[in-house]
Amino acid sequence: MAECGHRVLLCDLSEEIISRASRLALEKGVSGNMQFK
């Protein structure tokens, strides 16, 4: 969804999952459309 320009909020209890998701968002160039909590 972030690739289509939508803002995405990812919430997870696991710091590892948040870290992985953040890294993938950076690789895909969509981190500006995402928040990680």
C-alpha positions, 0 to 999 in steps of 0.5 A, spaced: 500 500 500 505 504 501 508 503 494 501 506 491 502 512 496 498 510 502 500 512 509 501 505 513 502 504 520 505 498 522 505 496 530 508 490 532 510 488 539 517 485 536 522 489 535 525 484 530 519 485 526 519 492 526 526 493 524 525 488 518 519 492 516 523 498 516 529 496 513 525 493 507 521 499 506 528 503 506 530 498 500 523 499 496 523 507 497 517 507 501 519 509 508 517 516 507 509 513 507 510 509 513 511 509 521 513 504 525 511 503 532 
